[in-house]
Amino acid sequence: MILVIGPTRSGKSEWAEHLAGETGKTVTYVATAQIDPGDRDWIERIAQHRRRRPPEWQTLEIPVELSPIIRASEASGCLLVDSLGTWVANLLSEDDFAWEKTCFELFASLEVAAGEIIFVAEETGWGVVPAYASGRKFRSRLGRLVRELGARAESVYLVTGGMVLNLTSLGIPLPTRQPGVNNSW
């Protein structure tokens, strides 16, 4: 599994697409975005992503149910999931218990996935604390999810300022969690 993170418009999706193409495997692009017919900017961003994809790539629009797709991945395939931030936003109405269950299912699906999985995720915690509870909930959920996936990933890349940093080779992993600390997921 590979995790590609970065801020908005940093090129993280383009880097993930490059990595997917380099696998030599059959690529399935898993789009978590939902089209809002009233949002022209969003429609254009989705169209830009579509134009960049090679015609032989399959695209699945999966706004919520990622785990079954990951669980069914095949060794000859590569799933490019873009993006986790949109996926988290799509599930923001879940209460904490349901969200924990959703994340547990995601992590369990990764344990049995046969194919290459590349996740794209936004880094949202580098700015000011959101003024609204829903914004803080989103930021907290995405931040924790990215941290947990980063700990499991074979490679983690940060894309920012037009540059790609391999955090796996440059970074030092956080120490493992201690017994007695909330280790859910």
N, C-alpha and C positions, 0 to 999 in steps of 0.2 A: 504494500500500500504506500502511496505517495500523497503527501499533503502539500498544497501550494497555497500560501497565504499572502495577503497584501492589502493595501488600501484600495479604495475606489479608483478605477481607471489606471491602475498601475501596470497592467499587462499580465496579471496572474492567469487569466483565462488563456491568453495566447501562449504563455509558457507551458501551461498544462496541455494545451493542444499539441504543442511541439513534442512534449514528452510522450504523449499518447501515440503520435505518429512514429516516434522512434522505437516503440515496442515491437513493431512488425506484426502486431496482432490485429485481429478484427476489432475495430473501435466502435463502441456504442456510446453516444453522447447522451447523458441523462440530464435533461434540462428540468430544473426544479421551478422555474418561473412560470407564472400563469399570466396569460395575456389579458390586459385590461383594455378593452376597446376604447375607453375614454382617455387613455394616457398615451399621447403620441410619442413622447420621449421614450417611454418604456418600450413601445412597439418598435421604435427605431433601433434601440439597443439590442433587442432580441434579433432583429433583422441583420444587424452587423455581425452578431455571433453566427447566425445561420450562413451568411455569405462566406465567412472564413472557413467553414468546415468543408473538408473534401467530400465530393459527392458519394463516395463509397461508404462513408460513415453512416451508420443508422442513428436516428435520433428518437429518443423516447421522452415524452413529457410526463414526468413523475413528480408532481408537486408535494406529495406526502409519503407514499408507500415505498421508501427506498430499500428497506430490509429485504423484501422478497426478491427484488431485482439483483441485489448484491449476493444474496444466498444462492441464486440460480446462475451466477456467473460461471463461465466455462474457462478452462485453462488456456484455450486458444484466443480468448477475448480480453479486451481492455475496456473497462467502464470509466468514463470521464464524467464525474458528478459535478455539475456547475449550477448553482453554488449552495454551500451549506448555509450561508446567511439567509438566502431566500427560503430554503427549506425550514429553517428555524422560524422565520417570520410566518410561514404558512401554518405552523403548528403553535403559534404563540397563545392561542386560546386554550390550549391544553392546561389543565391544572398541574401542579408540581408532581403529583403521583403519576399521572398519565405521561408526562414528559419524561420522568425517570424510566418508565416502562419502555417508551419509544426509544430512548437512548440505549437501554439494555438490549433491546432487540437489534438495534443497529450494530452494536459491538459484537453480539452473538453471531450476526450474519457475516461479519468480517472473519470470524474464526473458521467458517466453513467455505468461504469464497474461494473458488479455484482460479479465477482470473485476476489480472492486474486491476487494481482500483486506484484511480487518481481523483482526489477531492480538491475542489477549489473552495476557499473560505476567505471571507473578508475579515480584516483586523479592525474591529470597531472600538476597542478599548483605549486607543491612544489619544482620544479627544476629551472634551469636557464630559462630566457626568450628565446624562440626559435629565431633563427637567421633569419628565413624566415617568410614572411607574412602568408603563409598557415599554418604554425605551430602555429603562434600567434592566427590566426583565429580559429583553432581547439581548442586550449587551452581555449580561451575566450568563445566559444560556449558551450563546454562541462562544463566548470566551472559554467557558468550561469545556464545551464540546471540542473546540480546537485544541485545547490543552490535552485532553484525553486522547484524541486521535493522534496528536503529535507524539505522544509517548509510545504509541503503538506503531507508528509509521516507520517504514524502512528508510524513507528520505523525507525531509521537510525543507521546502524552499520558501524564502521570503522574496517577493518581487516588489520593489519600490524604487522610485527615482530612475526608472529605465534600466535597472540592474537586477540581476538574479543572484541571491546569496543562498548557498547550500548550508542551511543551519545545522544539518546533521554532521557535516565535517567541521564546521566552525564552532558549534555550540557545545555546551556541557549539559547533559540531561539533569533535570531536577532530581534530588534524591527521592527514592520511593517513599510512599506514604507510610506513616507510622501506625501501628495497631492502636485501636481506640479512637482514631480520627475518622470522621465521616468518609468512608471509602465506597459509598454507593456508586453504582455502575460497575 
